[in-house]
Every structure is written in C-alpha cells, then in structure tokens.
Amino acid sequence: KVLQLMKCRFETSLCIFFSLIGSVVYAQEFQGGTIHFNTTELSYGIIKKDSDGARRFIVTNIGKQPLVITQCAATCGCTVVNCPMDPIPAGRSALINVRYNTSRQGEFSKQITIYSNDQKSPMSVLRIYGTVE
C-alpha cells in the first residue's frame, strides 16, 4: 500500500509538472507582437499656415506573433491619427498616418498614444512638433 501511495504521488507530481510546462508554452504562444517605430518623434520644422499637415510613422512588428493596434488617440482635436485596423504579421510594417491642422499659427507639440497587444509596451507615445507661420 505504501508503494501504491508513493506511485500515486509521483504520477500526480508529474501531471502537475507537465500542466505547468503546458501553461507556459500556451501563454507564450498567444502573446502579442512586439511594436517598433522608425521614430517616436516627427518634426514638422517651420511650415506655412494651411499647408499640408500630413505625416506618417512606420510601425513594425519585430515579434513572432501578430501585432494588434487596439486604439490610437491624439492629445487634441487639432491632430487626427489613423492607425492600421488589421493585425500586423510578424516581420511586417504598417503606417500610422497623422494630420495636424495647420490653420493654427504658432508652435505646437502634440502627443499620440498607441495601444497594442505588445506585452512589454502595451502603450506607446509618439510626438509631433513644429511651428506654423
């Protein structure tokens, strides 16, 4: 009976061990991509009033799983941001289009917040700045 009890405990321990290993592998399999930007700041320099305020950031998924951008938000209504809606496959890039309203004169500095399924950086901040004259 003692031998049977020891065998049962050994089998239970093995079962728990393999369950833990399986959980770790499962968690790694479903992690998100890894977000990388060509730059996190874009300077408009000095631009003319009512000129083209469109710029873009390049986002690349340097991870092994698809990168999903869940939300993009600008700090004010003077900046419009369009992010990719489809998942970005591993090793691929996409564009984040930004348009600043250049009808307002003066210096500006705006932040754009990107939310994604990147496990290490689920929130990224981009910045645009310049002067409209």
N, C-alpha and C positions, 0 to 999 in steps of 0.2 A: 504494500500500500504506500509506503514511503517513496518507493521508486516511481510509482504511478503519479504521485503528487508532485515529485520533482520534475517529471517529464511534462506534466500539465503546465507547471510554472514556466519551464523552458519554452514550450510552444507558445504560451501567452506572451512571453517576453519577445520572442521572435516576431510574433504578429504585431505587437506594438512598434517594434523597431522598423519593420517594413512599412507600416502605416505612416510613420513619421517621415521616412525617406520618400514615400509616395506623395505626401503632402508638400514637401519642399519642392519636388520636381513639378508638381501641379501648379504651385504658386509661381515658380519661375516661368513656366510655360505661358501663363496668362498675364504676365507683366506687360506694361505698355512699352512703346518705343522709347527712344532717347532723343530728346529735342536738341538741335544745334542751329544757331543762326549765323549767317555770313557776317553780321554785325548786330550789335544791340543798340546802336545809336546812328541816326542819319542826320547830317547837317544839310539844311537847305541853303546855307550861306545867306547872301543878301539877294532877295528876289523882288521883282516888281509886283505892285498891287494888281490883283486879278489875274496873275499869271497861273500857269499850271501847277497845282499843288499836289499832284500825284507822285508818289514814290512807292518803293516796294522793298520788302525784306525777303530774303530767301531762307526758308526753314528746311532743314534736312533731318531725316530720321537716321541717326547713326546707330540705332539699336537693332535688335534682332526680331522684334515684334512690331506690328503696325502702330504708328503714332496717330492718335486721335486728338485733334484740337477741339475742345468742347465749347469754348467761349473766347471771344475777343472783346475787349472793352477799352474805349478811349476815355481820357480824363474829362473831356468836354464835348459839346455838340459841334464844335468847330473842326473836329477831326473825325473822319469816317474811316473805319477799318473793315476790310473784308478778308476773312480767313478761309482756308480750304475746308470744305464740308466733308469731303471723303477722307477716309483713313490714308495716311501716307505710308506706303510699304517700306520695309527695311531697305536702307541704302538709297532711297529716292528723296527728291526735293519737291517743294511746292512754294508758291508765292503768297505773301501776306501783303495785300495792297492797302496803302494808306493815302488818304487825300486830306490835306489841310486846306481850310477855307482862307484863301489869300486876299479876301476883300477887307480884312482887318489889318491895319498898318501897325508896325511896331515889332518888338522882339517877342518870340514865343518859344516855349519849351513845354512839350506835352508828352505824357506817358501813355503807353498802350500795354495793357495787361493781357497775356495769353495764358489760358488754362488748358492743360492737356493731361493725357494719361501717363506722362513721364513719371515714374515712381520716385525719382530723386529730385526732380524740379517740376512739380505739377503746376507751378505758377512762374511765369517768366515776364520780365518787364523790359519793354523796348522804349526808346526815347527818340523823338524828333525835335529839332530846334532850328532856329534861324531868325532872320529879320525880314519883314515885309516893308518895303518903302514905296 
